[in-house]
Amino acid sequence: MTAATTPPPEPDEAADEPDVHTSAGKLADWYRRQDDVVHAGSERAVERQHARGRKTARERIDLLLDEGSFLEFDAMARHRSTNFGLEANRPYGDGVVTGQGTVDGRPVCVFSQDATVFGGALGEVYGEKIVKVMDVAMKIGCPVIGINDGGGARIQEGVVALGLYGEIFRRNSHASGVVPQISLVMGPAAGGAVYSPALTDFTVMVDETSFMFITGPDVIKTVTGEDVEFETLGGARTHNTTSGNAHYLASDEEDAIAYVQELLGYLPSNNLAEPPRLPAEEETGSVEDGITDEDRALDALVPDSPNQPYDIREAIRGVVDDDEFLEVQELYASNIVVGYGRVEGRAVGVVANQPTQLAGCLDIGASEKAARFVRTCDAFNIPVLTFVDVPGFLPGTDQEYNGIIRRGAKLIYAYAEATVPLITVICRKAYGGAYDVMGSKHLGADLNIAWPTAQIAVTGASGAVSILYRKELKKVEDEGGDVEARRAELQQEYEDTLANPYVAAERGYVDAVVPPSYTRGYVARALRSFGNKRETLPPKKHGNIPL
């Protein structure tokens, strides 16, 4: 807290103000300064902030942290600039509130940019405050949450503002994979200000009130002639659906903060800690014991036709505790689903192909989304559970020209370097190179199970028959025979011979073929068995991921 909860007694109007050289006078002066700290922004600026549907910096911290837990840093800090008359306006805090508190009893560090002071523009002291709180987060090993609502660099302070942006970026980079970093974009973030959120693990934006862009609409129109609105250029919906820069689209600020609070419940405080675990009763006996009606519902999930879609979220919710699944980047690259759940109280990261979108094919967006998520889980000791139903990589010149080879390889790299427990469930299709990419045994998965509906092959039956039996089918056609009937026979023969899970199981590429209703039991036991997994990679400075 910045100020005591009990204000000083009101002085008698007729009495003189206490002498500032006395103890009473010094105490009264302290109270006055504390009031200036809390009300650094003018009433008019606060009213404008509220009129835009945005809360103030302190209101946001109060929503985020446990009540009474906030310990503020550098509340009395003020800028030192004398440029352009700034010496006449030196509000306490300098436009950002920083400190440490708790969320659900667990320590976090936080900074909240104050748009009511200098429009939230970053100056030297403002940047120093953020740097300090980030350094504290690294020292004590706790997450750092940045609430962004600023006008970029403070022009009056020149290069020192740019220098402090660089200091923040360096700390973002050094903290990456050490402590969780979460960005809440609650207003504008423009120019260099966007790169700190881009370097963090998760970015949450608020629909219609938050924006991120390198250059604004006016500059774009001047340089390129394009006429674009703020919302279309860098609004929350754009970054959640099109660019992939954001991980959650909040309906309002309360929703954004609630998402972050829930997200923190799955993450450890740092890379040396284990994720929080909720109390749960471990299953006993065989896998078959304790199977519920909900488990049996999975047996009917996969349609008979390989071309008929189904929602992979039903499989995910059928395995995680209490059907609770916190999705990440739900609106971007929806042909793959990623997010967090729990199995027997243990946090797990889930990666799953989504047959309802692009038939579950991997494309550029899906590959990068999944790769980043797997690496985040690996950095913070969270096991990865993968559900596979993938017919291959999405074909097309657009994909090839934009680097599907290089960008798809990121997913290979992510799985191959991961040392956390890796568990894979092959639900249906696992074709071609995409089979290898999606958490296969060959990339280091610890336990791979397949449902009887799994089809593991170089290509699907239809494509394989067209290649393998092209001449025979042409001959049947020339002789006036029933080509489609013969094609169906050959496809069935191919599926019986190769496109099934048993060939892979014979070679140990699949550890078990199990009914879908057994999946939760197998996954739970695998997490128990591999919970103490220890694996080290060859010593090196760092790898060279295909960026």
N, C-alpha and C positions, 0 to 999 in steps of 0.2 A: 504494500500500500504506500502511496506517496504522502498521504496526510493522515493525521490522527483522526479518529472517529468522533472525538468530542471537541467542538470548537471552543475558543476562549470565551469567557464571559463578556457580554456586551458592556462596553464602558459607559459610564454615565455621560449623557450628552454634554453636560456642563463641565465635566472633568477634562483636563488636558490629556492629549495623547501621551502614552508612556514614553519616557525618555529611552531612545534606542540604545543608550549606553547602560541601561539597567537590565537586570535579568527579565523583568516583566516586559520591558520594551523589546528585547531581543526575541522573546517568545512570541509576542504579538507580530513582530516583523516576519517570523518564520511562518506563522499561520497565513499572513498575507501572501507570502511567496508561494505557499502551497496552493492557495486559491488561484494564483496566476498560472501555476503548472497545469492544474486541471482544466482551466478555462483559457488555454493558450490561443485557441481560435476565437474569433469574434462571434457574438450571437448571430449576426447576419450570416456568417459563413456556415455556422452549424445549421441554421434554417435552410440554407441552400442545399446542404448535404442531405438533409432529411427530405427535402422536396424532390430530390432525384431518386428517392427510394433507397438511399444508402445510409448506413449508420456511421457514427464517428469512430475514431480509432479506439477509444476507451470502451465504448459500447460493445464493439466487436470482441475485445479481449475479455470483457465480462461474460459474454455469451460462451466463449470458447473454454475458459478455464473454470476449474472448480471454485465455488464461491469462497472468497477470502484467501485464495492461495497465491495471488499475484504479488511478486516482489519486483518492484520497478528498479531499473538501472538508469543512471544518468538523467534523472528527471530535471535537474537544474542546468543541464548543458545548454549553452547558447552559442550561436555562430560568432565567428571572430572577424567577419568580412567588413571592410569599410568601403567597398565598391558601390557606386551608384546609390549612395545614401542608405545602404543597408544598416549602417551603424545606428540609425534612428529607430530601427525595428528589430529587436532581439528577443523574441518570445522564448520562454523556457521550453525545453524539449526539442526545439529546432525542427519540429514537423514530423517526428517519429517517436512512438512509445515503445520501449524495449524492456524486457525483463524475463523472469522465470516464474513458472507456476506449475500446476498439476492439471491433468485431464484424467478423470477417473482414478485419481490418486497417484498417477505416474508422472514423474517430472517431464516438463517440456520447456524449451526456450521459445520466445516469441518476439517478433517485432511487428508493429502495426503502423503503417504510414498514415499520417494525419493530413487529409486533403484540406482541412480548414486553416492550415498554416502554410503560407507560401504555395498554396495549391498542391502541397505534398511533394514539391520539387526537392531533389536530393542535393545537399551541399556537403561541405567537408565534415562538419560535426555530425550531421545526420548520418552520413556514411560511416563515420567512426563508431557511432552507437550501434549500427547494425553489425559491423565487423566485431565489436566487442562481444555482443550477445552470441554470435556464431562461434567465436572462440570459446566462450563459456560452454556452449553445447558440446563442443568437441572434448573439452576437459572433463566434463562430468558424464559424457556419454549418453545424451538424451536427444530426442527429436527436436528439430528446429522448424517452426512454423512461421512463414512470412505472409503477412496480410498486406497486399499491394494495392495502393490507391494513390498514385502520384503522377506528377506532371513531367517526369523525366529529370534531366540534369538542371540544376539551378544556374541559369545563364549568367547571373551576376558574379558567380564564384569561379567561372571559367574552368581551367584545366584541373583544379583540385577536385571538382565534382566528378570529372571523368576519371581521375585517378582513384577515387574511392569506389566508383563502379567496378574498376578493375580489381581492387582489393576484395570486394564482395564476390566477384566471379571466381577469383582464385580460391577463396574459402569454400564456395559452392563445389568446386572441383575437388578440393582436398577432402571435404566432408562426404563426398559421394561414395556410397558403399560403406561408410563408417557409422554415420547416424542417419536415420530417415529425415528427408527434407521435403516439406509439403508447402506448396504455394497456394494461397487463396487470392485470386484476382478479384477485387471487390469494386474496382473502378477502372480508370484508364491506366494502362502501362504502355508507354510509347518509347520508341528509340532504344537506347541502351538498356532501359529498364526492363525490357522483355527477356533479356538473356539470363537473368537470375532465375525467374520461373522456369525457363527452358532447361536449366541445368539441374533442377530439383527432380525428385522422384515422382511427384504427383502434382498436378495443377488443377485446381477447381475454379470454375468461373460461374458467374451469376447471369442468368438470362436477362438480356436487355439493359443491364446496368454495368457490365464490365467489358473492357476492350483491350486487345493487344495488337499492336502493329509496329513495324519498324519505321515506316513513313506514313503519315496521315493522308486523308483524302485530298486535301488542298495541294500537298506536294506532289502526289501522284498525278493529279490533273494537270499541274504545271509541267511536269517532266514527260509524261506519257500521253496525256490527253484523255485518260480514262476518267469517267465520272462515276464514283462509287461512294456509297453511304458508309458511315461508321460501322453500322451493324453488319453489313455485308462484307466489309473489308476485314474487320477483326473482332466481331462480336463473339459472344460465348457460343452461340449455336454454330457459327462458322468454324471455330477452333475445335468443337466437339465432333462435328460431322465431316468436315472437309480436310482441314490441315492435320488433325490428329495431335495438335499441340496441347489440348486439354484432356483431362481424364474423367471429368464429371460436369454435367450441366445442371446447375442448381436452379430451382424455381425462385428462390429468394435467399437472402443472406443467412437466415436461420437454417434453411435446408443445406446450404453449403457447409456451415459449421457443424451441423449434425452428421454430415457425411464424413468429414474429417475426424470427428470424434469416434465414429464407428470404425473407420479405417485404422486409426491408431490402435484399436483393440486387437488387430491381427498382427501388428508389427512389433518387433522387439525394440528396446530402447537404443540398441547399438549392435554392431556386427559381432560382438563377443557375447551377446546375450541370446537366450532362447526366446521365441515368441511367447506371448502370454498364453497360458493354457487354462481352459475352463474345467471345472470339475465334471467328470463324466464317468459313468459306470462302464468298465471294460467288459466286452463280451467274453464269455467263457465257452468251453466245449468246442465242438466242430463248427465249421463255417455254416453248415446247414441249420444249426441250432439258432433259434431266435429270429428266423426269417419272418417278416411281417407281410401284411397285405400290400403295403406300400412297396416293399422289396419285390414282391411277385408282379406288381404292375409293370416293372421294367421288362419282364419276359415278353410283354406284348408291345413294347415300344417301337422296335424296328419293323417297318412294313415289309411285306413279302416282296414287293417290287423294289429292286435296287435303285430305281429312278424316282421313287416316291419320297419326299422329304419328311422329316420329323424334327421337333425342337430339341436340340441337344441339352437345353437347360433342364428338361425333365430328367435326363440321365444324371446331370450334376446334382439336382435337388434330391434325387433318389439315393444318393450316396452320402452327401454331407449331413451334418447334424441339423435336425429341426427344419429342414428345407431352407436354411438360411444361407444365402449366397450374395455377397457384396460384389457387384460387377464393376469392372474398371474399363473405361473407354467404351461404354455400351453403344454409343452412337457412331463410332468410327470403325471402319473395316469390320462390319457386322458378320462377315463370313467366318470370323473366328471369335470365340468368347473367352475372356479372361476375367479372373476375379478371385475372391477369397471366400473360403468356407472353413468348416471344422469337421474333423472326424474323431470321435471319442474325445472331444475337447481340444484336440491338437489343430493349430492353424495349418491350412494347406493352401497353396496357390493352384488354381485350376486353369488349364489351357484346353480348349475344345473346338474342333471344327464344327461349323454350324450348317447342316444340310439345307436349311431353309433359305440360305443366301448363297448364290453362286454355286449351289450344290456342295458347298463346303470346300471349294477349291482354294488353294493358297495363292494369293496375289501379293503385290508389293506391300500394300498397306497391312494386310494380315500378317505377313512375315515379320515386318518391323514391329508391329504391335506386340506379337507374341514373343519375339526375341527380347525386347526390352523388359517385358514382364518376367520372363524366365530369369533374366540377369538380376532383376530387382529381388526376386525371391531367393536366388542363390546368394546374393550379397548379404541378406538378412536371415539366413538359416531357416527358410520356410520351404518345406518339401513341395515338390511339383507333381500334381496329378494331371495326367493328360488323357483326354478322350479323343479317339481317332475315328474319323469318318471322312476321308479325303480322297477324291478321285484323281488328284494331281495338282500341278500348278496351272493357273489360268493362262490359256494360250492367247496370243494376239500380238500385233506389232507394237501396240501401246505399251504393253508390259515389257517386251524385249527392248524397245528403244529407251525406256525409262529405268532399265537396269535390274530386271527381275533376277538375273544371274547373281549379281553382286549383292543385291538387297535380300534375296531369298537365302543367300549363304549366311546371313546374320543369324537366322534361326538355327541353322546347323551349328554354328559357332557357339550360340548360347547354350544349347543342350550339351554339346561336347565338352564344354569347360565347366559345367555345373557340377558341384560336389555335394549338393544336398541330396536327400533321398528322392529318386525319380521313379514314379509308378505310372505305368501306361496301360490304358484299357482300349483295345481295338474293338469298336462296336460294329462297324460294317466295312466300308471300303478303306483299303490301305494300298494304294496303287503307285507304282513307279517310284521315282525319287522322293515323292512326298511321304511314302511309307518310311523311308530312312529318316527324313527330317523330323517327323512328328514323334519325338521321344522314343525312337527304336532302341532295341537292345544293342545295336551296333554303335550307337552314339553314347552308350554308357548307362542306359536305364537299368535300375536295380530289379524291378519286378514288372514283367509284361504279361498281362492276361488278355485273352481274346474271348469274345462271345461266339457261340456257334454260328452266328450270322456273319462273322468276319469273312472278308474276301481279301486275302493278301496275295498280290500278284503284280507282275510288271505292268499290266494294263487290264482294263475290264474285259469281260467275256466277248462283248460285241466287237470291240476293236481288235482283240486277239484273233477272233475267228476271221474277220475281214482280211487280216494279214496272213495268217497261217493257211487258210483254206480258200484263198482267192481263186486259184485255178479250178479247184473242185466245184466251187459255187458257180463259176462261169460255165463249166461243163454241164452242170445240172440245168442251168438256164438255157443253154443252147439245145439241150435235148428235150426241152419243154417240161421239165420236172418242177416240183414245188420247191422253189428256192428258199422261201421263208421257213418252211417246215424243216428242211435240211439244215438251215442256219440255226434254228432253235435246238435241234439235236446236237449240233456241234458245240453250241454255246453251253448246253447242259453238260456235255462231256468235258469241256474245258473247266467249268466250275468244279465238277466232281474231281478232276485230276489235280488242278493247281489253285483255283481261286477259292480256297477254304483255309481255315486256321490250322489244319492238322499237319500240313507239310511243314509249316514254320515250327509247329510244336515238336515234330520229330527231330528237328535240328537244334532245339533249345532256344530258338529265337523268340518263342513264346513259352513262358513258364507253365501256364495252365490254360486250358479251355474250360470256361465255366459258364453256367447259365447267368444271365444278367442279374437275377435275384440274389446271386451269391456275391455280387461285386463288392458291396459294402463290407462284408465280412473279410474278404481277401485284402481289400485296401487297408482296413483297420489293422489287421495282423501284420501287413507289410510295414505300416508306419511304426508299429511296436518293434518289429525286428530290425528295421533300418534306422531307428531313431538315434542310435549312437554311431551312425556311419562316420567313418573318418577316411577321407581320400585326399591325397595331395597331387598337385599337377607338377610337371617338370619345372625346376627353378628357372625363373626368367624375370626380367624387369616388368614386362607386360606383353600380352599378345598383340597382334595387329589385326583386329577385327575388321572385316571389309566394310568400311564406312562409306 
